[in-house]
Amino acid sequence: MTSDWGVDGATGAFHLRPSVPRPQSLAELGGHSSIDVVIVGGGIYGAWTALEAALRGGRVVVLERRTWASGTSSASSKLIHGGLRYLEHGDVGLVRKALRERSRLLRLAPQRVRPLQFIIPVTRGGRLTRLQLYAGLWLYDALAGDLAGVQRHAAWRRADLLAAAPFLSASEVLGGFSYGDAGTDDAALTRDVLAAAQVAGAVCCEHTPVASLVTEARVVLGVRLADGHEIRATTTVLAAGPWAFALAGLDPYREARFTKGVHLVLPPLPVRAHLPVADTAFLLTAPQDGRVFFMIPWQGGTMVGTTDTDYSGHPDQVRVEADDVHYLLEAVAATCPGLGWHEHHIRQSWAGLRTLQLGGAQASALTREWELRRPQPGLLLPVGGKLTSARVDAVHIVNALLLG
């Protein structure tokens, strides 16, 4: 099935429609030697970069060693959001950028990106006061500009909140707020973008591992595949997340910081008072360390996450550990005692690995902003970033490769 796409005459916006990339092989290059960009990594950053470059008329090849979105881009919190908690760390620019992308993606892919209503309880002795939460939510809405169908924040009385969500701790809840954000299927969104990139002319190949870079006089000229085949290109983009650094001959742990995020899928939330189960999520605070975590509707259940812990192993070995499960279930039990969830209620779990910029802060306080590095001539390596802002970051990547 090919991607159904078009351009909005009023805004120039590229419209994505749910689609699956058709299988392609390197034979489709037809022996053409003038490749403009070869992209290593079939996650969301590789996908958006391929689409942006192909739309500008570039000759594009995307290579993925496994299946599309098989790494971090299928193991996220599946949110298209500004990151309300980032305001606490002063990342106002990042939040503004992500919120504007949220509005854009709600228009570009309305069948894939859906509005969510988040509820934040105000609790006795909580980390943030009612006034602080109000100020943060007011700023969050203001930074968004165009809310694009997402609800504006609103205050909730204690009685109304407990009537809607009786599983919350009645002895701790003082009231609350709601605000709008959006969710998505991260892997499906990635496939939609890649399918659109194919329609625009990119050659996209799964199950095509890259063994090394091709270099001459320290200039990167393309990649060498595991089977020895070479693909030469004017620019190589390593959009392979935590796997990119080894390909570039760099020590990953001197170049970036990696944190593990674990999610669990549990039964659906028993919300009441006309709250739609499929569109109502909760933003809560884990009492163990004061970190924010989410409870989000996902495929007939509730996705709970995420953890945010430093990781120093091989990217292929990231796993859900017993400590991760215990942390999340303990946080849910403390904030939502009426749910009574235990380990046997877990329907599914996954672990993903974030690639973040180096910093000395606590893992959860590290910036999610990205940067574009040039380790060698002919090579671009994006570091950091978010699912939400990958499209606009890809525009900057393509600008950089066109400038040379």
C-alpha positions in Angstrom: 0.0 0.0 0.0 1.4 3.4 -0.9 1.1 6.6 1.1 -1.9 8.8 0.4 -0.5 12.3 0.7 -0.9 15.8 -0.6 0.0 19.5 0.1 -2.4 21.9 1.8 -2.8 24.8 -0.7 -3.2 27.3 2.1 -0.4 26.3 4.4 1.9 24.3 2.2 1.7 21.5 4.9 2.6 18.0 3.9 -0.2 15.6 4.8 0.6 12.1 6.1 -1.9 9.3 5.8 -1.6 5.9 7.5 0.5 3.6 5.2 3.1 0.9 5.1 6.4 1.3 3.3 6.6 -1.2 0.4 9.6 -3.5 0.5 12.5 -2.1 -1.5 16.0 -3.3 -2.3 19.2 -1.6 -3.4 18.6 -2.9 -6.9 16.0 -0.1 -7.2 18.9 2.4 -7.3 19.5 1.1 -10.9 23.2 1.5 -10.7 22.9 5.2 -10.1 26.1 6.5 -8.5 25.1 10.1 -7.7 23.4 9.6 -4.3 23.0 12.8 -2.3 22.4 11.3 1.1 22.5 7.9 2.7 20.7 7.7 6.0 21.6 5.0 8.5 18.7 4.3 10.8 15.0 3.7 10.2 13.6 5.4 13.3 11.7 8.7 13.4 14.8 10.9 12.8 15.9 8.9 9.8 12.3 8.8 8.5 11.7 12.6 8.7 15.2 13.3 7.2 14.5 11.0 4.3 11.2 12.6 3.6 12.5 16.2 3.9 15.5 15.4 1.6 13.4 13.6 -1.0 10.8 16.4 -1.1 13.6 18.8 -2.0 14.6 16.6 -4.9 17.4 14.8 -3.2 18.5 11.3 -4.2 18.0 9.5 -0.9 18.7 6.0 0.5 17.6 4.9 4.0 19.1 1.8 5.5 17.8 -0.1 8.6 19.5 -3.1 10.0 16.4 -4.6 11.5 12.8 -3.4 10.9 11.4 0.1 10.8 11.2 1.8 14.2 12.6 -1.3 15.9 14.8 0.7 18.3 13.8 3.7 20.4 11.1 4.8 18.0 8.9 2.0 19.1 9.7 2.2 22.8 8.8 5.7 23.7 5.9 7.1 25.8 4.0 7.5 22.5 3.3 11.2 23.1 3.3 14.2 20.8 3.7 16.8 23.5 5.6 19.9 24.6 6.9 18.3 27.8 5.2 20.2 30.6 7.9 19.1 33.1 10.7 20.6 31.0 9.4 24.0 32.1 10.7 23.3 35.6 14.2 23.0 34.1 13.9 26.2 32.1 13.7 24.6 28.7 11.2 27.1 27.5 12.6 27.1 23.9 12.4 23.3 23.6 8.8 23.3 25.0 7.7 26.1 22.6 9.2 24.2 19.6 7.6 20.9 20.6 4.2 22.5 21.2 4.2 24.1 17.8 5.2 20.7 16.3 2.3 19.2 18.2 -0.2 21.5 16.5 1.4 20.8 13.1 1.4 17.0 13.5 -2.3 17.1 14.6 -3.0 18.7 11.3 -0.6 16.6 9.2 -1.6 13.2 10.6 -5.0 13.5 12.3 -5.6 9.7 11.9 -2.3 9.0 13.7 -2.0 11.8 16.2 -4.9 12.1 18.7 -5.7 14.6 21.4 -5.5 13.5 25.0 -6.8 15.1 28.1 -4.3 14.8 31.0 -5.4 15.1 34.6 -2.9 16.3 37.3 -4.0 15.8 40.9 -2.9 18.4 43.4 -1.9 16.5 46.5 -1.2 17.2 50.1 2.6 17.8 50.5 3.0 17.5 46.7 6.2 18.6 45.0 4.3 21.5 43.3 1.6 23.8 44.8 -1.7 24.6 43.1 -0.3 28.0 42.2 2.8 26.6 40.6 0.8 24.2 38.6 -1.6 26.9 37.4 1.3 29.1 36.4 3.0 26.3 34.5 -0.2 25.2 32.7 -1.0 28.9 31.8 2.5 29.2 30.3 2.2 25.8 28.5 -1.0 26.9 26.7 0.5 30.3 25.9 3.6 28.8 24.4 1.5 26.5 22.2 -0.2 29.5 20.5 -2.5 27.5 18.3 -4.0 24.8 20.4 -5.3 22.9 17.3 -8.1 21.0 18.9 -6.2 20.3 22.2 -8.1 21.3 25.3 -7.0 24.4 27.3 -6.1 23.8 30.9 -8.9 23.8 33.5 -9.2 23.5 37.3 -10.9 20.6 39.0 -12.5 20.6 42.4 -11.6 17.8 44.8 -15.1 16.2 44.8 -15.3 16.3 41.0 -11.8 14.7 40.5 -12.5 11.9 43.0 -15.9 11.2 41.4 -14.2 10.9 38.0 -11.2 9.0 39.2 -12.1 7.2 42.5 -8.9 5.1 42.4 -6.9 8.2 43.5 -5.9 8.6 47.1 -8.8 10.4 48.8 -6.7 11.3 51.8 -4.1 13.0 49.6 -6.0 14.7 46.8 -6.9 18.4 47.3 -8.1 19.1 43.8 -6.4 19.1 40.4 -6.1 20.4 36.8 -6.6 19.1 33.3 -4.8 20.1 30.2 -4.5 19.0 26.6 -1.7 17.1 24.8 -1.6 14.4 22.2 -0.6 10.8 21.7 0.4 8.6 18.8 1.6 5.1 17.8 5.3 5.9 17.5 6.2 3.0 15.3 3.2 3.4 13.0 3.9 7.2 12.6 7.5 6.3 11.7 6.3 3.9 9.0 3.9 6.5 7.7 6.7 9.0 7.2 8.9 6.4 5.5 6.1 5.4 3.2 5.7 9.1 2.2 9.4 9.3 1.7 9.2 6.4 -0.8 6.4 8.2 -2.7 8.7 11.3 -2.8 11.5 9.1 -4.3 13.6 7.7 -1.4 14.8 4.2 -1.5 14.1 2.6 1.9 15.7 -0.8 2.8 15.0 -2.8 5.9 17.2 -5.7 7.1 20.3 -4.0 5.6 23.0 -3.7 8.2 25.8 -1.3 7.8 29.3 -2.6 8.7 31.3 0.6 8.5 31.8 4.0 6.9 33.7 4.4 3.6 36.3 7.1 4.1 39.1 8.5 2.0 41.6 11.1 3.4 39.3 11.3 6.5 36.3 12.3 4.3 33.2 10.1 4.6 32.0 9.0 1.2 29.2 6.6 2.2 28.8 3.3 3.9 29.9 -0.3 3.5 27.2 -2.9 4.1 27.7 -6.2 6.0 27.7 -8.0 2.6 30.6 -5.8 1.4 28.5 -3.7 -0.9 29.3 0.0 -0.9 26.8 2.9 -1.2 28.6 6.2 -1.9 26.9 9.5 -1.2 27.7 13.1 -0.9 26.5 13.1 2.7 26.0 10.3 5.3 23.6 10.8 8.2 24.0 8.5 11.2 20.4 8.7 12.6 20.9 5.4 14.5 20.6 6.7 18.0 22.8 4.8 20.5 24.2 2.6 17.7 25.5 5.5 15.7 28.7 6.3 17.6 30.3 2.9 17.1 29.8 3.2 13.3 31.5 6.6 13.5 34.4 5.1 15.4 33.6 7.1 18.5 33.3 6.0 22.2 29.6 6.3 22.9 30.0 7.1 26.5 32.4 10.0 25.8 30.0 11.5 23.3 26.5 11.1 24.9 24.6 10.0 27.9 22.1 7.1 27.6 19.1 6.6 29.8 16.7 3.7 29.9 12.9 4.2 29.8 10.6 1.3 30.8 6.9 1.1 30.2 4.3 -1.3 31.4 0.8 -2.0 29.9 -1.9 -2.7 32.5 -5.7 -2.9 32.5 -7.8 0.1 31.4 -8.4 2.9 34.0 -11.9 2.8 35.6 -12.6 6.5 35.0 -16.1 7.8 35.5 -18.2 11.1 35.3 -18.3 11.0 31.4 -14.5 10.9 31.0 -13.8 8.9 27.8 -11.4 6.0 28.7 -9.7 6.2 25.4 -8.8 9.9 25.7 -8.1 10.4 29.4 -4.5 10.2 30.8 -3.0 11.1 34.1 0.3 12.9 35.0 1.4 11.8 38.5 4.5 12.1 40.7 6.3 9.0 42.0 6.9 9.4 45.7 10.1 7.5 45.6 12.1 10.3 43.9 9.6 13.0 42.9 9.7 12.1 39.2 6.8 12.6 36.9 5.2 9.5 35.4 2.2 8.9 33.1 -0.8 6.7 32.9 -2.0 6.8 29.2 -4.6 4.8 27.4 -3.0 2.4 25.0 -4.5 -0.4 22.9 -7.3 -1.2 25.3 -5.2 -0.9 28.4 -3.1 1.6 30.3 0.5 2.4 29.5 2.4 3.3 32.7 5.8 4.9 32.5 8.4 5.9 32.2 11.6 5.2 34.2 14.6 7.3 33.5 17.8 5.7 34.7 21.4 5.9 33.4 22.5 3.0 31.2 26.0 1.9 30.4 25.6 -1.5 28.6 25.4 -2.4 24.9 22.3 -0.9 23.2 21.3 -4.4 22.1 21.1 -5.6 25.7 18.6 -3.0 27.1 15.9 -4.9 29.0 13.0 -4.5 31.4 14.4 -5.4 34.8 12.7 -6.4 38.0 13.7 -3.1 39.7 12.0 -1.2 36.8 8.7 -3.1 37.3 8.9 -2.6 41.1 9.5 1.1 40.8 6.5 1.7 38.5 4.1 -0.5 40.4 5.1 1.1 43.7 4.5 4.6 42.2 1.0 3.5 41.0 0.1 1.9 44.3 1.1 5.1 46.2 -0.8 7.5 44.0 -3.7 5.3 42.9 -4.4 2.8 45.7 -7.8 2.0 44.4 -6.4 0.3 41.3 -4.9 -2.6 43.1 -2.5 -3.5 40.3 0.2 -6.1 40.8 2.8 -7.8 38.6 0.3 -10.4 37.4 -1.8 -7.6 35.8 1.0 -6.6 33.4 0.0 -7.3 29.8 3.1 -6.0 28.1 6.3 -4.2 28.8 9.2 -2.6 26.8 12.5 -0.8 27.4 13.9 1.9 25.2 17.2 3.8 25.2 17.4 7.6 25.0 20.4 9.2 23.5 21.0 12.5 25.3 23.6 15.2 25.4 26.2 14.9 28.1 25.5 16.6 31.3 26.0 16.3 35.1 22.4 16.6 36.1 20.1 13.8 37.3 19.0 11.6 34.4 15.4 12.9 34.4 16.7 16.5 34.4 18.9 16.2 31.3 17.8 18.3 28.4 15.8 16.6 25.5 17.1 19.3 23.1 19.1 18.0 20.2 22.3 19.0 18.4 23.8 18.2 15.0 27.5 17.1 15.0 30.0 16.8 12.2 32.5 14.2 13.4 34.2 14.2 9.9 33.6 15.9 6.6 30.7 14.3 4.8 29.2 12.9 8.0 26.3 14.3 10.1 25.3 12.8 13.5 22.2 14.0 15.3 22.3 13.6 19.1 19.3 14.0 21.5 15.9 15.1 20.4 12.3 14.0 20.8 9.7 12.1 18.9 7.6 15.3 18.8 10.3 17.6 17.4 12.0 15.1 15.0 10.3 16.7 11.9 11.6 20.2 12.5 15.0 18.9 13.5 15.1 17.0 10.2 14.6 20.2 8.4 17.8 21.5 10.0 19.6 18.3 9.1 18.7 18.6 5.5 19.6 22.3 5.5 23.0 21.4 6.8 23.7 18.7 4.2 22.7 21.0 1.4 25.1 23.6 2.6 27.9 20.9 2.7 
